[in-house]
Amino acid sequence: MVQGSACRVAVGSTNPVKVNAVRRAFRLLCSARVEGIQVESGVPSQPLGFREVILGAVNRAWNALKNLGYDYGVGIEAGLVETGAEPIELQVAAIIGPGERVSIGLSQGFMIPPGWVGEVRERVELGVIAARETGRSGIGEKLGLIGFLTGGHVTRTDLTYSAVVMALVPWLNANMYLERLPTVRDVKAKLVGGKGL
């Protein structure tokens, strides 16, 4: 794709934070028409570990792309990842483009309050815990937990934008990446088959 040309982007979510962050990020690649659509992630509503978070993002991207038939599908999934020291919350963006090729990007990660980790590990959604503990309903569709924790200096939109830009790197540098990017089938086989993370 020639940078600046028109493209259509399907986002596997109707969350305005995700859709707006994708719209902003895709300006780097093309003049994008971006549309969000509610799709299944194929992973628990509170993903744990890289495998689930990445698989959820890839599934969202694939399901959005199949449903709308656009040029690109984007999936964004947040989850808690164990590091061996302290668990880190981060977002993964997956982009599926021409040839069903997949690229993946990550946001910055941060520690959630230690008193919340047990519930998250039991699959209670972090957004539910955050809304309860902060008294802010719908926190994930606004500043996000990170926005609350940083006093608005870094927001969920920032994290989502960062993850999508990182996933755009191969598409922005097609001559270095595209022939070697894995396909959806390759990625799913590794993640579902247990050979991946």
N, CA and C of each residue as an Amber inpcrd file, in Angstrom:
protein
   591
   0.8440000  -1.1960000   0.0000000   0.0000000   0.0000000   0.0000000
   0.8770000   1.2420000   0.0000000   0.5230000   2.2010000  -0.8020000
   1.2430000   3.4650000  -0.8680000   0.7870000   4.3310000   0.2940000
   1.7550000   4.8330000   1.0850000   1.3900000   5.6600000   2.2230000
   0.5710000   6.8570000   1.7580000  -0.5070000   7.1300000   2.4710000
  -1.3910000   8.2320000   2.1450000  -2.5650000   7.8390000   1.2770000
  -2.5370000   6.6450000   0.6820000  -3.6670000   6.2130000  -0.1340000
  -4.8370000   5.8380000   0.7660000  -6.0020000   5.6740000   0.1850000
  -7.2040000   5.3530000   0.9620000  -7.1980000   3.8890000   1.3730000
  -7.7000000   3.6100000   2.5580000  -7.8570000   2.2250000   3.0180000
  -9.0400000   2.1500000   3.9710000  -9.5120000   0.9210000   4.1840000
 -10.6110000   0.6850000   5.1040000 -10.1210000  -0.2350000   6.2080000
 -10.4070000   0.1360000   7.4410000  -9.8830000  -0.5800000   8.6020000
 -11.0350000  -1.0110000   9.5020000 -11.1090000  -2.3050000   9.7730000
 -12.1190000  -2.8540000  10.6770000 -11.4750000  -3.1070000  12.0320000
 -12.0690000  -2.5800000  13.0730000 -11.5610000  -2.7620000  14.4420000
 -12.4780000  -3.7320000  15.1670000 -11.9030000  -4.7260000  15.7980000
 -12.6880000  -5.7380000  16.4950000 -13.1800000  -5.3000000  17.8470000
 -13.8060000  -4.1340000  17.9090000 -14.3690000  -3.5910000  19.1390000
 -15.1500000  -2.3290000  18.7870000 -16.1410000  -2.0160000  19.5940000
 -16.8470000  -0.7430000  19.4360000 -16.4470000   0.2430000  20.5360000
 -15.4940000  -0.1500000  21.3750000 -15.0010000   0.7370000  22.4350000
 -14.4080000   1.9790000  21.7740000 -14.9400000   3.1700000  22.0970000
 -14.4580000   4.3850000  21.4290000 -12.9750000   4.6530000  21.6340000
 -12.4220000   4.2530000  22.7640000 -10.9900000   4.4350000  23.0060000
 -10.1870000   3.6670000  21.9570000 -10.5620000   2.4150000  21.7130000
  -9.8350000   1.5910000  20.7440000 -10.0220000   2.1160000  19.3240000
 -11.2580000   2.4230000  18.9520000 -11.5380000   2.8750000  17.5880000
 -10.8090000   4.1860000  17.3010000 -10.8460000   5.1270000  18.2270000
 -10.1950000   6.4160000  18.0090000  -8.6770000   6.2880000  17.9670000
  -8.1190000   5.4060000  18.8010000  -6.6680000   5.2020000  18.7900000
  -6.2240000   4.5810000  17.4660000  -7.0090000   3.6400000  16.9420000
  -6.6900000   3.0300000  15.6450000  -6.7780000   4.0790000  14.5450000
  -7.8140000   4.8970000  14.5750000  -7.9860000   5.9510000  13.5690000
  -6.7560000   6.8670000  13.5630000  -6.3260000   7.2570000  14.7460000
  -5.1690000   8.1550000  14.8700000  -3.8860000   7.4760000  14.3790000
  -3.6790000   6.2310000  14.7580000  -2.4530000   5.5210000  14.3800000
  -2.3870000   5.2620000  12.8840000  -3.5030000   4.8930000  12.2700000
  -3.4940000   4.5320000  10.8530000  -3.2380000   5.7240000   9.9380000
  -3.2980000   6.9380000  10.4820000  -2.9240000   8.1090000   9.6830000
  -1.4780000   8.0020000   9.2070000  -0.6770000   7.2340000   9.9230000
   0.7200000   7.0420000   9.5280000   0.8400000   6.2180000   8.2500000
  -0.1700000   5.4040000   7.9650000  -0.1170000   4.4790000   6.8380000
  -0.9830000   4.9050000   5.6610000  -2.2090000   5.3420000   5.9530000
  -3.1480000   5.5900000   4.8700000  -4.2350000   6.5490000   5.3240000
  -5.0200000   6.9880000   4.3730000  -6.1970000   7.7950000   4.6690000
  -7.3160000   6.8060000   4.9920000  -7.4760000   6.5400000   6.2670000
  -8.2790000   5.3940000   6.6980000  -9.7190000   5.7420000   7.0370000
 -10.5960000   4.8880000   6.5470000 -11.9740000   4.8500000   7.0260000
 -11.9820000   3.7380000   8.0670000 -12.2540000   4.0790000   9.3160000
 -12.1590000   3.1310000  10.4210000 -13.5420000   2.8740000  10.9900000
 -13.8600000   1.6040000  11.1510000 -15.1590000   1.2270000  11.7060000
 -14.9650000   0.1310000  12.7480000 -15.6040000   0.3040000  13.8880000
 -15.5690000  -0.7130000  14.9280000 -16.7490000  -1.6490000  14.8160000
 -16.5240000  -2.8990000  15.1510000 -17.5800000  -3.9070000  15.1240000
 -17.3820000  -4.8350000  16.3100000 -18.4670000  -5.1910000  16.9660000
 -18.3900000  -6.0950000  18.1120000 -18.1370000  -7.5170000  17.6190000
 -17.0650000  -8.1410000  18.0870000 -16.7150000  -9.5060000  17.6930000
 -16.2720000 -10.2910000  18.9140000 -16.1750000 -11.5870000  18.7500000
 -15.7010000 -12.4590000  19.8160000 -14.1690000 -12.4910000  19.7990000
 -13.5940000 -12.5570000  21.0040000 -12.1320000 -12.6400000  21.1080000
 -11.6460000 -14.0850000  21.1400000 -12.5290000 -15.0080000  21.5350000
 -12.1240000 -16.4050000  21.6160000 -11.2620000 -16.7290000  22.8220000
 -11.0950000 -15.7580000  23.7310000 -10.3370000 -15.9800000  24.9640000
 -11.1940000 -15.4980000  26.1280000 -10.8480000 -15.8640000  27.3680000
 -11.6350000 -15.3790000  28.4980000 -11.6980000 -13.8500000  28.5370000
 -12.7690000 -13.3310000  29.1410000 -12.9430000 -11.8750000  29.1880000
 -11.8290000 -11.1900000  29.9730000 -11.1480000 -11.9270000  30.8450000
  -9.9380000 -11.4120000  31.4980000  -8.7780000 -12.3100000  31.0720000
  -8.0970000 -11.9410000  29.9850000  -6.9920000 -12.7790000  29.5130000
  -5.8030000 -12.7360000  30.4770000  -5.1270000 -13.8660000  30.5680000
  -3.9300000 -13.9820000  31.3940000  -2.8150000 -14.5820000  30.5530000
  -1.6680000 -13.9480000  30.5580000  -0.5080000 -14.4690000  29.8390000
  -0.4640000 -14.0210000  28.3910000   0.7620000 -13.9960000  27.8560000
   0.9540000 -13.5420000  26.4790000   0.1290000 -14.3350000  25.4720000
   0.0650000 -15.6450000  25.6430000  -0.6470000 -16.4700000  24.6540000
  -2.0950000 -16.0230000  24.5210000  -2.8000000 -15.8710000  25.6390000
  -4.2070000 -15.4700000  25.5830000  -4.3770000 -14.0460000  25.0680000
  -3.5120000 -13.1410000  25.5070000  -3.6650000 -11.7410000  25.1010000
  -3.4190000 -11.5990000  23.5940000  -2.3670000 -12.2350000  23.0950000
  -2.0730000 -12.1550000  21.6660000  -3.1540000 -12.8620000  20.8530000
  -3.5670000 -14.0450000  21.3000000  -4.6080000 -14.7790000  20.5750000
  -5.9070000 -13.9730000  20.5380000  -6.2540000 -13.3340000  21.6350000
  -7.4530000 -12.5010000  21.6680000  -7.3700000 -11.3590000  20.6680000
  -6.2160000 -10.7170000  20.5790000  -6.0380000  -9.6140000  19.6290000
  -6.1240000 -10.1160000  18.1910000  -5.4620000 -11.2480000  17.9040000
  -5.4980000 -11.8100000  16.5470000  -6.9200000 -12.2260000  16.1740000
  -7.6150000 -12.8820000  17.0970000  -9.0040000 -13.2940000  16.8190000
  -9.9000000 -12.0910000  16.5510000  -9.7390000 -11.0490000  17.3300000
 -10.5510000  -9.8450000  17.1260000 -10.2740000  -9.2320000  15.7490000
  -9.0000000  -9.1550000  15.4010000  -8.6330000  -8.5960000  14.0950000
  -9.2160000  -9.4390000  12.9660000  -9.0750000 -10.7480000  13.0800000
  -9.5470000 -11.6660000  12.0400000 -11.0730000 -11.6150000  11.9140000
 -11.7680000 -11.6450000  13.0400000 -13.2350000 -11.6260000  13.0100000
 -13.7680000 -10.3000000  12.4590000 -13.1090000  -9.1990000  12.7880000
 -13.5270000  -7.8980000  12.2490000 -13.3010000  -7.8560000  10.7460000
 -12.1450000  -8.3490000  10.3120000 -11.8160000  -8.3500000   8.8910000
 -12.8020000  -9.2100000   8.0990000 -13.1010000 -10.4010000   8.6290000
 -14.0440000 -11.3000000   7.9390000 -15.4370000 -10.6910000   7.8680000
 -15.8770000 -10.0610000   8.9420000 -17.2270000  -9.4980000   8.9820000
 -17.4050000  -8.3140000   8.0400000 -16.3990000  -7.4570000   7.9580000
 -16.5580000  -6.2420000   7.1720000 -15.8750000  -6.2990000   5.8060000
 -14.9410000  -7.2330000   5.6250000 -14.2800000  -7.3560000   4.3320000
 -13.4310000  -6.1500000   3.9580000 -12.8440000  -5.4940000   4.9450000
 -12.0420000  -4.2990000   4.6920000 -10.6070000  -4.6790000   4.3220000
  -9.7410000  -3.6730000   4.1920000  -8.3400000  -3.9020000   3.8130000
  -7.5110000  -4.4200000   4.9890000  -7.8240000  -3.9230000   6.1770000
  -7.0980000  -4.3120000   7.3840000  -8.0880000  -4.6220000   8.4910000
  -7.7170000  -5.5670000   9.3300000  -8.4500000  -5.8400000  10.5560000
  -7.5170000  -5.5660000  11.7200000  -8.0280000  -4.9150000  12.7490000
  -7.2120000  -4.6010000  13.9300000  -7.9140000  -5.1530000  15.1590000
  -7.1540000  -5.8690000  15.9600000  -7.6590000  -6.3620000  17.2320000
  -6.7830000  -5.8550000  18.3560000  -7.4030000  -5.4510000  19.4330000
  -6.6690000  -4.9640000  20.6010000  -7.1800000  -5.7220000  21.8080000
  -6.2550000  -6.2770000  22.5640000  -6.6160000  -7.0470000  23.7590000
  -5.6790000  -6.6510000  24.8840000  -6.2440000  -6.4200000  26.0590000
  -5.4400000  -6.1060000  27.2430000  -5.4610000  -7.3070000  28.1680000
  -4.3900000  -7.4770000  28.9120000  -4.3470000  -8.5890000  29.8510000
  -3.1540000  -8.5070000  30.7760000  -3.1640000  -9.3880000  31.7430000
  -2.1080000  -9.4480000  32.7450000  -1.0960000 -10.5100000  32.3380000
   0.1660000 -10.1250000  32.3160000   1.2380000 -11.0110000  31.8840000
   2.2160000 -11.2070000  33.0420000   2.5100000 -12.4460000  33.3480000
   3.4720000 -12.7510000  34.4200000   4.8930000 -12.4980000  33.9180000
   5.7120000 -11.9050000  34.7600000   7.0890000 -11.5880000  34.3760000
   8.1200000 -12.3980000  35.1490000   7.6800000 -13.0850000  36.1840000
   8.6230000 -13.7570000  37.0720000   8.9260000 -12.9100000  38.2900000
   8.6480000 -11.6230000  38.1990000   8.8030000 -10.7220000  39.3430000
   7.4110000 -10.2770000  39.7710000   6.8630000  -9.3250000  39.0580000
   5.5100000  -8.8420000  39.3080000   4.7290000  -8.9050000  38.0040000
   3.4280000  -9.1990000  38.0630000   2.6380000  -9.2160000  36.8300000
   2.4790000  -7.8020000  36.2690000   2.4150000  -7.7250000  34.9550000
   2.3110000  -6.4500000  34.2550000   1.0570000  -6.4560000  33.3810000
   0.3190000  -5.3660000  33.4110000  -0.8310000  -5.1710000  32.5430000
  -0.3520000  -4.4820000  31.2720000  -0.7320000  -5.0270000  30.1230000
  -0.3620000  -4.3910000  28.8610000  -1.4010000  -4.6690000  27.8080000
  -1.2770000  -3.9720000  26.7030000  -2.1860000  -4.1620000  25.5770000
  -1.4060000  -4.7000000  24.3930000  -2.0600000  -5.5670000  23.6480000
  -1.5060000  -6.1080000  22.4130000  -2.4010000  -5.6670000  21.2750000
  -1.7780000  -5.1980000  20.2030000  -2.5130000  -4.8900000  18.9750000
  -2.0620000  -5.8670000  17.9050000  -3.0150000  -6.4310000  17.1840000
  -2.7240000  -7.2890000  16.0390000  -3.3640000  -6.6510000  14.8200000
  -2.5980000  -6.6020000  13.7410000  -3.1170000  -6.0760000  12.4730000
  -3.0240000  -7.1900000  11.4440000  -4.1250000  -7.4390000  10.7580000
  -4.1460000  -8.4020000   9.6640000  -4.4250000  -7.6140000   8.3900000
  -3.5490000  -7.7790000   7.4140000  -3.6730000  -7.0350000   6.1710000
  -3.6440000  -7.9400000   4.9600000  -3.2870000  -7.3830000   3.8210000
  -3.2410000  -8.1560000   2.5790000  -2.4520000  -9.4520000   2.7260000
  -2.9720000 -10.5020000   2.0840000  -2.3250000 -11.8080000   2.1720000
  -2.5480000 -12.4920000   3.5120000  -3.4950000 -11.9440000   4.3140000
  -3.7730000 -12.4740000   5.6580000  -2.5270000 -12.4970000   6.5220000
  -1.6320000 -11.5160000   6.2770000  -0.4010000 -11.3930000   7.0600000
  -0.7050000 -10.6930000   8.3790000   0.0120000 -11.0900000   9.4280000
  -0.2390000 -10.5850000  10.7810000   0.9870000  -9.8520000  11.3140000
   0.7410000  -8.7100000  11.9070000   1.7820000  -8.0130000  12.6630000
   1.2570000  -7.7810000  14.0730000   2.1740000  -7.6810000  15.0190000
   1.8050000  -7.5570000  16.4290000   2.6230000  -6.4410000  17.0650000
   1.9660000  -5.6780000  17.9450000   2.6460000  -4.6290000  18.6900000
   2.1630000  -4.6100000  20.1300000   2.9950000  -4.1000000  21.0050000
   2.6740000  -4.0300000  22.4260000   2.6990000  -2.5920000  22.9150000
   1.9070000  -2.3430000  23.9420000   1.9390000  -1.0500000  24.6170000
   2.9900000  -1.0940000  25.7210000   3.1400000   0.0250000  26.3730000
   3.8970000   0.0480000  27.6070000   3.1200000  -0.7760000  28.6370000
   3.8190000  -1.3600000  29.5620000   3.1630000  -2.1390000  30.6040000
   3.2670000  -1.4460000  31.9490000   2.3710000  -1.8010000  32.8610000
   2.4190000  -1.2140000  34.1970000   1.9050000  -2.2230000  35.2220000
   2.3410000  -2.0460000  36.4630000   1.8850000  -2.8980000  37.5550000
   0.5140000  -2.4270000  38.0270000  -0.3840000  -3.3710000  38.2430000
  -1.6750000  -3.0120000  38.8300000  -1.5220000  -3.0530000  40.3460000
  -2.4260000  -2.4180000  41.0890000  -2.3170000  -2.4570000  42.5440000
  -2.2430000  -3.9030000  43.0430000  -1.2820000  -4.2180000  43.8980000
  -1.0620000  -5.6000000  44.3400000  -2.2880000  -6.2730000  44.9380000
  -3.1460000  -5.5080000  45.6070000  -4.3460000  -6.0830000  46.2050000
  -5.3670000  -6.5640000  45.1860000  -5.1870000  -6.2090000  43.9240000
  -6.1280000  -6.5980000  42.8780000  -5.6890000  -7.8500000  42.1260000
  -4.4230000  -8.2000000  42.2430000  -3.8470000  -9.2690000  41.4220000
  -4.5680000 -10.5990000  41.6220000  -4.8980000 -10.9440000  42.8720000
  -5.5670000 -12.2190000  43.1430000  -6.8760000 -12.3530000  42.4000000
  -7.6960000 -11.3000000  42.4160000  -8.9790000 -11.3480000  41.7110000
  -8.7820000 -11.4640000  40.2060000  -7.8080000 -10.7200000  39.6770000
  -7.5580000 -10.7840000  38.2330000  -7.1300000 -12.1940000  37.8520000
  -6.2870000 -12.8070000  38.6610000  -5.8490000 -14.1840000  38.3790000
  -7.0100000 -15.1680000  38.4350000  -8.0690000 -14.7930000  39.1520000
  -9.2810000 -15.6210000  39.2000000 -10.2460000 -15.2570000  38.0690000
  -9.7860000 -14.4290000  37.1420000 -10.5240000 -14.0360000  35.9280000
 -11.6050000 -12.9860000  36.1580000 -11.5330000 -12.2590000  37.2780000
 -12.4040000 -11.0980000  37.4320000 -11.7950000 -10.0150000  36.5470000
 -12.6070000  -9.4040000  35.6930000 -12.0810000  -8.4110000  34.7550000
 -11.4850000  -7.2200000  35.4980000 -10.3160000  -6.8190000  35.0430000
  -9.6310000  -5.6830000  35.6640000 -10.5070000  -4.4330000  35.6260000
 -11.2400000  -4.2230000  34.5290000 -12.1160000  -3.0560000  34.4310000
 -13.1960000  -3.0440000  35.4970000 -13.7060000  -4.2220000  35.8380000
 -14.7350000  -4.3350000  36.8810000 -14.1350000  -3.9670000  38.2380000
 -12.9450000  -4.5000000  38.5050000 -12.2670000  -4.2040000  39.7770000
 -11.9440000  -2.7110000  39.8480000 -11.3920000  -2.1790000  38.7520000
 -11.0040000  -0.7650000  38.7280000 -12.2060000   0.1460000  38.9350000
 -13.3340000  -0.1700000  38.2950000 -14.5430000   0.6470000  38.4640000
 -15.0060000   0.6170000  39.9180000 -14.9830000  -0.5730000  40.5080000
 -15.4050000  -0.7210000  41.9030000 -14.4760000   0.0410000  42.8510000
 -13.1860000  -0.1230000  42.6580000 -12.2020000   0.4450000  43.5930000
 -12.0010000   1.9460000  43.4180000 -12.2090000   2.4520000  42.2100000
 -12.0090000   3.8820000  41.9670000 -13.3090000   4.6690000  42.0040000
 -14.4500000   3.9400000  41.9360000 -15.7420000   4.6190000  41.8950000
 -16.0440000   5.2440000  40.5420000 -15.3350000   4.7990000  39.5010000
 -15.5320000   5.3480000  38.1500000 -16.0590000   4.2590000  37.2320000
 -17.3500000   4.3160000  36.9400000 -17.9290000   3.3090000  36.0420000
 -17.4540000   3.5620000  34.6160000 -17.3350000   2.4900000  33.8290000
 -16.9050000   2.6170000  32.4380000 -15.5060000   3.1620000  32.2790000
 -14.6560000   2.9170000  33.2600000 -13.3000000   3.4750000  33.2480000
 -12.5210000   3.0570000  32.0040000 -12.7970000   1.8540000  31.4830000
 -12.0770000   1.3550000  30.3100000 -12.4600000   2.0440000  29.0130000
 -13.5710000   2.7890000  29.0180000 -13.9910000   3.4970000  27.8170000
 -13.7090000   4.9850000  27.9270000 -12.9140000   5.3330000  28.9400000
 -12.5460000   6.7430000  29.1360000 -11.0360000   6.8190000  29.2930000
 -10.5670000   7.3240000  30.4060000  -9.1220000   7.4430000  30.6380000
  -8.4510000   6.0910000  30.8340000  -9.2310000   5.1140000  31.2860000
  -8.6460000   3.8200000  31.6080000  -8.0010000   3.8420000  32.9790000
  -7.6600000   2.6600000  33.4640000  -7.0050000   2.5620000  34.7690000
  -5.6930000   3.3330000  34.7700000  -4.9330000   3.2250000  33.6760000
  -3.6470000   3.9210000  33.6330000  -3.8450000   5.4300000  33.7170000
  -4.9200000   5.9490000  33.1460000  -5.2180000   7.3710000  33.2430000
  -5.4940000   7.7810000  34.6760000  -6.2300000   6.9250000  35.3850000
  -6.5050000   7.1810000  36.7970000  -5.2080000   7.1450000  37.6070000
  -4.4000000   6.1060000  37.3740000  -3.1750000   5.9160000  38.1590000
  -2.1160000   6.9830000  37.8980000  -2.1140000   7.5710000  36.6910000
  -1.1120000   8.5900000  36.3570000  -1.6680000  10.0010000  36.4120000
  -2.8840000  10.1460000  36.9110000  -3.4850000  11.4700000  36.9790000
  -3.7010000  12.0890000  35.6030000  -3.9500000  11.2190000  34.6150000
  -4.2400000  11.6960000  33.2700000  -3.0110000  11.9370000  32.4050000
  -1.8190000  11.6940000  32.9200000  -0.6040000  11.9240000  32.1280000
  -0.4290000  10.8780000  31.0260000  -0.8500000   9.6570000  31.2870000
  -0.8680000   8.5990000  30.2750000  -2.2560000   7.9850000  30.3540000
  -2.9360000   7.8620000  29.2250000  -4.2950000   7.3430000  29.2170000
  -4.3650000   6.0130000  28.4760000  -5.5290000   5.3830000  28.5460000
  -5.7080000   4.1400000  27.8010000  -5.5900000   4.3860000  26.3030000
  -6.0320000   5.5340000  25.8580000  -5.8720000   5.8820000  24.4470000
  -4.3880000   5.8980000  24.0750000  -3.5570000   6.4540000  24.9480000
  -2.1140000   6.4820000  24.6900000  -1.5480000   5.0720000  24.5600000
  -1.9350000   4.1830000  25.4770000  -1.4300000   2.8120000  25.4360000
  -1.9010000   2.1020000  24.1680000  -3.1660000   2.2920000  23.8260000
  -3.7150000   1.6450000  22.6340000  -3.0420000   2.1830000  21.3760000
  -2.9010000   3.4830000  21.2920000  -2.2280000   4.1100000  20.1540000
  -0.8100000   3.5560000  20.0090000  -0.0920000   3.4870000  21.1050000
   1.2830000   2.9850000  21.0810000   1.3430000   1.5500000  20.5670000
   0.4460000   0.7000000  21.0500000   0.4300000  -0.6990000  20.6080000
   0.1280000  -0.7940000  19.1180000  -0.8260000   0.0030000  18.6370000
  -1.1840000  -0.0420000  17.2150000  -0.0330000   0.4810000  16.3550000
   0.6210000   1.5540000  16.7780000   1.7700000   2.0630000  16.0160000
   2.8760000   1.0060000  15.9530000   3.1220000   0.3070000  17.0500000
   4.1430000  -0.7420000  17.0340000   3.7520000  -1.8650000  16.0630000
   2.4560000  -2.1750000  16.0110000   1.9940000  -3.2060000  15.0750000
   2.0390000  -2.7150000  13.6310000   2.0200000  -1.4070000  13.4230000
   2.0880000  -0.8460000  12.0710000   3.5020000  -0.8610000  11.4890000
   4.5100000  -1.0310000  12.3250000   5.8980000  -0.9570000  11.8510000
   6.1430000  -1.7910000  10.5920000   5.7320000  -3.0710000  10.5440000
   5.9720000  -3.8340000   9.3170000   5.2450000  -3.2880000   8.0900000
   4.0720000  -2.7280000   8.2830000   3.2980000  -2.1950000   7.1510000
   3.8990000  -0.8830000   6.6660000   4.5410000  -0.1470000   7.5680000
   5.2120000   1.0950000   7.1950000   6.5540000   0.8340000   6.5140000
   7.0770000  -0.3750000   6.6770000   8.3780000  -0.7660000   6.1210000
   8.2300000  -2.0760000   5.3620000   7.2880000  -2.0890000   4.4490000
   6.9080000  -3.3240000   3.7590000   8.0850000  -4.0250000   3.0960000
   9.0210000  -3.2680000   2.5430000  10.1550000  -3.8950000   1.8540000
  11.0230000  -4.7230000   2.7940000  10.9830000  -4.4440000   4.0710000
  11.7970000  -5.1930000   5.0370000  11.0280000  -6.3190000   5.7360000
   9.6990000  -6.2690000   5.7000000   8.9140000  -7.1730000   6.5260000
   7.9390000  -8.0950000   5.7970000   7.1760000  -7.5570000   4.8760000
   5.9510000  -8.2240000   4.4410000   6.1230000  -9.6430000   3.9280000
   7.1710000  -9.9190000   3.2060000   7.3430000 -11.2730000   2.6840000
   7.5520000 -12.2960000   3.7930000   7.9690000 -11.8310000   4.9490000
   8.2760000 -12.7600000   6.0450000   7.2680000 -12.7090000   7.1950000
   6.2690000 -11.8700000   7.0800000   5.2480000 -11.8290000   8.1370000
   4.4610000 -13.1350000   8.1320000   4.1340000 -13.6520000   9.3190000
   3.3360000 -14.8860000   9.3650000   1.9000000 -14.6230000   8.9390000
   1.2340000 -15.6790000   8.5270000  -0.1850000 -15.5740000   8.1940000
  -1.0100000 -15.8310000   9.4540000  -2.2890000 -15.5370000   9.3480000
  -3.2060000 -15.8080000  10.4560000  -3.1220000 -17.2840000  10.8420000
  -3.1270000 -18.1520000   9.8580000  -3.0770000 -19.5910000  10.1200000
  -1.8040000 -19.9560000  10.8990000  -0.6560000 -19.3780000  10.4920000
   0.6140000 -19.6530000  11.1820000   0.5480000 -19.2320000  12.6530000
   0.0710000 -18.0250000  12.8660000   0.0280000 -17.4800000  14.2300000
  -0.9070000 -18.2960000  15.1040000  -2.1020000 -18.5830000  14.6040000
  -3.0630000 -19.3540000  15.3990000  -2.5420000 -20.7540000  15.6910000
  -1.8680000 -21.3710000  14.7220000  -1.3260000 -22.7150000  14.9450000
  -0.3060000 -22.7000000  16.0710000   0.5180000 -21.6760000  16.1110000
   1.5260000 -21.5790000  17.1690000   0.8730000 -21.3180000  18.5370000
  -0.0970000 -20.4140000  18.5690000  -0.6950000 -20.0440000  19.8460000
  -1.6510000 -21.1260000  20.3670000  -2.4610000 -21.6660000  19.5010000
  -3.4330000 -22.6770000  19.9290000  -2.7550000 -24.0220000  20.1280000
  -1.7830000 -24.3140000  19.2710000  -1.0670000 -25.5860000  19.3550000
  -0.0570000 -25.6430000  20.4720000   0.1690000 -24.5140000  21.1370000
   1.0660000 -24.5160000  22.2860000   2.5320000 -24.3400000  21.9550000
   2.8640000 -24.0630000  20.6960000   4.2720000 -23.8770000  20.3470000
   4.7090000 -22.4400000  20.5650000   3.7330000 -21.5380000  20.6980000
   4.0360000 -20.1240000  20.8910000   4.3410000 -19.8180000  22.3370000
   4.1860000 -18.5640000  22.6930000   4.5300000 -18.0750000  24.0230000
   3.9950000 -18.9560000  25.1010000
